[in-house]
């Protein structure tokens, strides 16, 4: 059984047109409203999506008029993302790359990077406060490098993330923190709590003035 199946139309409004998915991809996808919210606010014309999954976020970026470098380590899931992007008519705006983001990100040119690293699946909230080292892989070293090179960075984090971890991000006059996703832009893929729940959307860097 796939957790949150009844909310599938919140993940993809065109779900019934043939959206492809697997269990892990479905349960980790961002709702369409959240994807569109992030796409609207993340600056830059070219975005690196570091953990594409089945494509919810890259579709949002493309619909916002951006070009995207999409990296996904599971080949079949990347193929699903490309298929799903085609349903929305935006596949041509996306460069689909199969491989390990931590090894490939510096091979591409982009203005902004979006990270939605794996949280560990359903039940992650039972493991106590999340830290950067709780993610597999740990994205903090890469985020530090990107900020040092003047890139815009955004990351979505679970609500049980230890916000003290953000102190480990380099001090930078362009860095600012903590913009929560509004209450009407919630994650609907997981109803294990009995009601939808929202995530943090942390903007770690923004364009120079």
N, C-alpha and C positions, 0 to 999 in steps of 0.2 A: 504494500500500500504506500502511495506517495503522500507525504504530509502536505496538507494545504491544497489538495487537488481542487476543492470547491472554489478556490480563489484564482484559478488558472486564467480567467479573463482579465484579472487585475495585472497579471504578469505580462500578458500579451493580449491587447484588445482584438487582434486578428487570430487568436488561438485556433479557432475553428476553420481557418483557411489552410491548415496543414502544418502548424508549428511543430518542429521536431525537438525532441528532448530525451534525456535519460533521467533516471531518478536523482542522481547527484546534481546534474545541471538544473533540473526543475527546482529542487529544494534550495539552491543557492542563488537563483536568479533574482534580480531586483524587479520590483513592480514597475510597470511602465511609467507611472506617475513619478516615482523616485528617479528613474533613469532620465526622464525629461527635465526634472528639476536640476539635477547635477549638470546635464548638458547645457542648460540655459545659463548657469552661473560660472562654469569653468571657462576661463579666458583662453584665447589662442585659437588658431585656425586648424592646427593639426594636433591630434590627441593620441597619446599612447595609452591603450587599454591593456593593462598588464595581466589581467586574469579574465579573459573574455567569457568563458563558459559557453552557454548556448546563445549568447548574443544580446541580451536585454539592454545592457548599457551602450554597446556600440551602435545599436539601432537608434537609441536616444541621441547619441552624439551626431550621427549621420542626419537624422531628421532635423537637427538644429543647424545644419549647414556645414558641419565640420568634416574634415577628412580624418581617417583613423588608421592607426597601425594597431591591429588586433593580434595579440599573442595568447595562444592557448596551448597548453602542453599535451592535451588529449586530442589526437587527430580527429577522431570521430566527432567529438564535441565541437571542434572548429568547423567541421563540415556542416554540422547542425546550425551553427551560428550563421554561416554563409547562406544556407537555405532559408533561414528565418529572416535574414536581412533582405533577401530577394522578395519575400512576401510583402515587405514594406516598401519595396522599390528603391532601396538605398545601398544594395550590395556593391555597386560600382564606386562608392565613396570609401570603401573599406579595403585595406590591404590585410588579408588574412594570413597570419604566420603561425606555423606549428612549431612549438619548441618551448624551452625554458626561459621565461622572462628574465630571470636573474643573469642569464648568459647572453641574451640577445638584445636587451633594450638599447645598449649603446651603439648598435649597428644602424640605428634609424634616426632621422631628423624629426623633431616634434617640438611643439611649444609647451604643451602641458601633458602631465601624466596622471592617470587615474588608477588608483589601487583599491581593489576589493579582494584582499587576500583571503584564502580559505579560513573559515572559522572552526572547522572541525565537524561540521554537520549538525544535524538535529541533536539537541541536548548539550550544546556547547556551554550554555549558561550555568550548567551544574558544576563546572570545573573551577569556579571561583573567579576572581578578577582577572581579566585578560591583560596580557602584556604583549609587547612586540614579539618577544620570544615565543609566545603562544601560537603565533601564526607559523605555518609551514608552507613556504619559507618565511623567514624573518625579513621584512621589507625595509626595516629602519636604515641599514647601511646604504641601500640604493636611494632612499628618500634623501638622506643626508647629501649624497653625491649630486643628486638632481638640484637640490636647493642651492648648493655651492656653485652650480653652473647656471643659475638664474632661471631654472625651469619653474613653471607653475605646477603645483602638486595638490591633489585632493585625495582623500582616503575615506572610505566608509568603514565604520567601526561598530562592533556590537555594543549594546548599552552597558554591558558589564566590563567594558574596557577601563583600565586604570588610567584616568586622565593625567595622573602624575607622570606617566610615561612620556607625555608630550614635552616635558622639560628636557628630554634627551635630544629633541630636535634642535639643530644649531640656531643660535641667536642671529637674527637677521632683521633689518628694518622692514623687510617686505613680509615677514611672517606674522600671521594673525590666526587666532584659533576660534573654534567652537561656534559653528553655526548649525543648529539642529535642523533636521528636516522638519518642516511644518507639520502640524497634526493631520492635515489633510493629504499628506504625502507619506503614507505609511507602507511598511512592508507587509504584504498580504500572503506571502508564500508559505507561512508557517503559522498555523492556528493552534499550536500546542498549548498556548497560554489561555485559551478560551476567548481571546480577543486579539485583534491585530496589534502589532507593536512597531515602534519607529526605531530608527538607527541614528547614530551621529553621522553627520557629514562634516568632516574637519577640513578646512581650507588651510593648507600649510604654507602656501606661497601665492603671491599674486603678481600681476604685471608691474614692472617699474613705472613710476609716474612719468 
